[in-house]
Amino acid sequence: MATLRSGAILDPRVEALSAADRRVALGARLSAAVGHAWAMAPRARRTLEGAGLRPGEVRGLDDLPRIPVTRKDDLPRFQAEEPPFGGLAGAPAAELARIFMSPGPIFDPQGTGGDFWRFRHGLAAAGFRRGDVALVSASYHLTPLGFMLDGAARALGCAVIPGGVGQTELQARVAAHVGATAYLGTPSFLLQLLQKGREAGTPLRLEVAFVIAEMLPESLRADLEGFGVRVLQGYGTADQGCLAYECAEKGGWHVHPEVLVEVLDLETGAPAAPGQPGEVVATTFEEAYPLLRFATGDIAAFAPEAPCPCGRTTPKLAGLLGRVGDAVKVKGMFVRGAQVEAVAKRFPEVARVQAVVTREGHQDHLEVTAEVADPSAAKDLAARLAEALREEIKVRGEVRLVAAGTLPAGAKRIEDRRVWK
């Protein structure tokens, strides 16, 4: 049975606005963001000019559809052409707080100020509170998730254990020793920690968890809450931070009140009706990185509009349904088929390659099949290819060598075979 904690509305002035007032407030922020991007972000300015737009012509949300969509999958190319941030950052690198590199490679700027990525709203909704001791089990190394969650917890007055990734036994021991009450990270790693603590005879006394970066099927939530932990989830990206989060009512993720989120039909680009799938396109207003109509590659749907008993008035996403394009999230990290293929090309022995993602026991598994002329003669190739892939995509996987011609014609570079229950 999960610990009973009441989630809090962090700021009723933004989370409980009427739809009309929110539209006015977000329209004003959009107009300001367009003006800032025009002045400071060269590619954003060229994009607006290409659409025949000038800053003064974007006055509110009615003008939002006139702004062209920028695609996440284009960021690696943009950043290679115009380093370091593809001409989309709103501040020079020297004025940033931190700079990250996620697999892709995609470089992400962090502006100054506390809780730059706005996750504190989601933590408050989950029941985090001042005085919690929070274990952050997310990477602090080049990728931003650890700092995203760390900053939000600190903004709420929590003490933070910067656990990072891996070292399950050590993290469980530290969390038990200091009396951690809260957890931030992926749900699959949380399950490992709880099981490890129980096996060691030093069970963790976690009361609340905010999980992210992986799917949270209800079967996994039930297993976690069987340890007495209240588990709620958030949704965000490395580029834009928090976009939505659950409240205690569950039944969907409230769109963050300080961002614009659209769900656009995959064929027409028009707004999808509630319940109909489409691509998540988000606009964020941070001056360091004002991303306008940024297509995340995630497929989702809006839940039917209905008042939420929690008091929040923002629309809800009904959850993620998949991905657009050549990327799959594995163990909380995006793995792109193009990256797998590029690494394989470093090895002359490899003719073709395919990555397959499966899931067993709430754990993701990555297997890469590589075609070679003679698998028996490819000495140490599997180990060398596996190590090169781990260095590039930051996810450990197994490599299987097969004879040339084994993979079917037209096989995807990466295939997701996971089933979520």
N, C-alpha and C positions, 0 to 999 in steps of 0.2 A: 504494500500500500504506500503510495507516494506521500511524502510529507505535505501537510496542508500549509500553504503560504498564499497570501493574497498578493496578486500582481497589482502594481500601482500605475496609474496614468501619470507620467512624469511631468507633463505640461499641458493642462487642459486648454490653454490658450491656443495651442496648435493641434492637439490630438482630438479635441471635441468640438471643433469649429463646425458650423453648418456647411453644407456643400457649397452654397452660394458664397459665403465668406472665404472658404478655402480657395475657391476658384479665383476670386479677386486677389488673394494673397499670393498664390502661386503664379498668377499672371504677372504681377508686379515683379516677382523674383525672376521670372523668365525674361522679361524685358531688360532688367539689369544685367542678367547673365549674358544675354546676346550682346549688349553694349561692351561688356568687359572682354568677351571672347573676340569681338571685332577688333578691339584695341590691342590685345595682348597675345592672341593665338593665331599665327599667320594662316594655318590650314583652315581653321574655323572661319576666318574672314573670307578666304577664297571660296569655301563651300557656300557661305551666305551670298557672296557676290554672284556665284554661278547660278544661284536660284533667283537672282534679281532682288535680293533683300538688302536693306540697310537697317542699322540698329533701330532708328526711330519708327520703322514700319512694323516692328514686333511690339505690340502694345498689350497683349494679353493672350489667354489660352486659345482664343479664336484664330490666332495667327500661327499656332504651333504646327499645324500640318504643312505650312509653307516651308518649314525648315527641313532640309534633306536629312535623311538618316545616315549616320556614320556607323559602320559595322566593326564589331570587335575583331573579327577575323582579318580585317585589313590593318590592324595596328602594327603587327610585325613589319609589314612592308612600309607603312608610313614612317615608322621609327627608324628603319634602315635608310630611308630616303632623306629624312630630316631629323637627325638625332638631337637631343635624346628622346623626346616625347612626341615626335611626329608633327610638330607644329600645333599641338592641341593644348599644351599647358598654358596656364594664365600667369605664370611667374617663372623667372629664370631659375635654373637648378641651384644656384648659390643661395637663393632665398628660401629654399625648402627645408623642412625638418628632417626628412629621410627620403631616400630613393631606393626602390625595390626592383627586383627583376623576377618575374614569374615565368614559368615555362611558356614557350612560344617562339622566341623570347619576347616578353612584353614588359617594358619598363613602366613603373607606376610611381608617381610623385605623391608625397605626403606633405600637405601644407602645415603651417604652424597652428598652434592652438590645441586645446584639449579635446579629446574625442572627435578628431577630424572626420571620422567615418560614421558618426552618429549612432553607434550601436547601443548607447546607454538607454535609449527608449525601449529597445527590445529586451534588455536585461531587466529593466524595471517592470515591464509587463510580465516577465517570467517569475518575478518575485525576489530578485536580487535586492539587497538593501545595505545601507551603511553598517559596517561591522562584520560583514561576511568575509571569510578568508577564501579566496577564489583561486583554484588551480587552473591555469591556462595551459592546456595541452595542445598547442598549435605552434607552428614553426615561427621562430623569430629570425630565421636565417634567410635573407634576401627576399623571401615572400612576406606579404604584409599581415597575414591573418593574426599572428601572435600579437602584434602591436595594436591591431584593430580591437581585439577583445580586451587586451590589457588596458588600453586607454579608456575604454568604456567602463570597465570595472572600477578603475581608479576614479573616474568622474562621479561614480555613485558612492564613493567612500569605502570601497572594498580594499582589503589588503590582497596583494597578488603574489602567487607562487608562479614564477615563469618556467613552467615545466618543459615547454618545447615539445618535440616529438620523440617517440621511442622511449627506451629505458622504462618499460612498463613497471617492473618491480620496484625500481628506485622511486618513480613518481608516486606509486601507491604507498610506499613506506613513508615518504615525506608528507604526503597528504594526511595520512593517519596520525603521524607524529605531531603535526602542528594543528590538527583538528580542523581541516578544511571543511567548509560547509557548502561550497558552491563549485561548479565545474563549468569550464568553457572549452569547447573543442568539438571533435567529431563524435557522433554517437557510438560508432563501432569501437573507438578507443576507450570511451567511457565504460563500455561493457567489459573490456579487457581489464581495466583498472579495478572495477568492482569485483570481478572474479578473482583477480590476483590478491586483493586484500582479504577476501574470504578464505582463500586457500592458505594464506600465510598466518591466519589466526589474528589478523589486525584489520578487521573490516573498516572500510571508510564510512564516515558518518555524514556523507553528503546529503543535503536537503533539497538542493535545487540545481538544475543544469540547463544551460542554454547551448543547444547544439546546432551545428552549421556545417556546410561544405560537403555533406553527404545526404542522401535520402534517408528519411526516418520512417520506415514502414511501421504500421501499428503493432506488428508482432515484436519488433525491436523495442518500441516504446514500452510495451507491456513488460518485456524482460527487464528493462532498466528500472521501471517503476516498482517492480517486484523487490528491488533493493531499498525501497523507501525514498527514492529520489523523484522529485517533481521534474519532469522533462518537457521543455518547450523549445521550439526551434525558430531560427531566423533564416533569412535569405538575403544574400548580398553578393557582390562581385569584388574582385581585387581592384578594379578600376573605379568603382563608384561607391563602395562601402555598403552600408545597410540600405536595403530597398523595401523590406517587409519583415514582419515578425508575428508570431502567434500571441494571442492573449490567453487567459485561463479558460475561455470558452472553446478554444481550438476551432475546428471547423473552418480553417482558412487562415491566411496571413494578412494582417492589416498592412496596407501600403504605408510606408513611412510618411508622416505628415509633411516633411520638409523636402520631398522629392516628387517629381512627376513620373508616373509609370503608365505606359500605354501597353495594350496587348493588340498587336496588329496582325490581321489575316495574312497567312503565309503566301497566298497567291496574289491578292489585290493590294496589300499594304494598307487597307482601310481598317478602322477600329473593329475588332472582333466583338460580337455580341456576348453578353455574359453567358458563361458556360461553354463558349466556343473557343477552341484552342487557337493560339497565335503566338508570335514572338514577343518576348518582353523587350520593350524599348523604353529606356529611362533617361531622364534629364536631371542632372544634379547641378548645384549652384555654387560649389566651393570655388573661390577665386583662383586657387592654385591649379585647378583642373576642372574647368566648366564644360563638362561633356553634354552636348546638346543632342537629344534624340539618338541615344547610343544604343544600338541593337546588340543585346547581350548574347544572343545565340540560344537562350533558354526558351523553351516552349511552355506556356502556362495558359490559364484561363481565369477570367474574373468570376468570382462566386456571385450568385444572384444577390442583388442589393437587398439588405434587410437590416434593421437596427440591431446592433450587437449589445447584449446585456452589459458588456464591460464598460460602456460609455464612450468608446472610441467611435468616431464617425467616418473614418477613412474607409475606402473600398477594400475588399479582401481579394487576394489571389487564392484560387482553389488548390494551389500546389503546383509543382513542376511536373511536366508530362514527358520531357525529353529534351533533345538538343537539335539545333539546326547546324548543318555543316560538319566539318571534319574534326570534332573534338568530343571527348568523353571524359567525365570527371571520375577519377579513380583514386580512392583513399584520400579524397579531399583536394586532389590536384588535377588540373586539366591535362589530358594527354591527347595530342593531336597526331592524326595519322601521318601528316606531312613530316612531323618530327621523327617518328619511328622510321619512316622511309629514308629520311636524310641520314640518320645514324647508320642504317644498314648499308647505305652506299659507300660508307668509309671502308667496308670490307669487300674486296673484289670477289671473294668466294660466294657471296650472297647474290642470288639472282632476283628473288622476290621475297616479300615479307608481309605478314599480316599479324596484327595484334588483336587479341580477343579478351574481353572482360567478362568474367563470370562472378558469381557470389555464392558463398556457402557459409552457413553459420554466422551470418551478419558480417562477413569479412569479404572485401573485394579481392579478386585474384586476377592478375594480368599474365597472360601467356602469349609469347611472340613466336610464331612459326616462321622459320627462315628456310627457303629453298636453296640447296647447294647441289653441286654436281654429284658429289660422293660424300654422304654424311659420315661414313666410317673413316674417311681420310681427313676430315676437317678437325684436326687436333686442337683442342682448347678453344675452338671458335665460339661454342655456346657460352662459355664463361666470359670470354672477352667481349662478346656482343652484349651480354647481359649487363656487364659493368659499364660499358659505354652508354647503354640506354638509361641505366640508373643515374649516371652523371648528368645526362641531358634532360630527362623528364622528371627526375626527382621521385620516381616511384620504382620500387623493386619488383621485378617480374622474372618469370622463368622463360628460357629460350629453348625451343625444340627445333632440332635440325631435321629436315625431311628432304627427300630426293626431288630434283627439279620436276615440275609438272604436277606436284601433289596438290597445291592450292588450286581451287576451281577458277576457271576463267572469269574475270570481272570481280574477283573477291575484293571487298572493301579493305582499305588500309587499316582501319580499326573498326571492330564490330562489338557492339554491346549486347551481350546475351543474358544480362541480369533480369530476373523476375522479382518484382517487389510485392510483398504480401504483408 
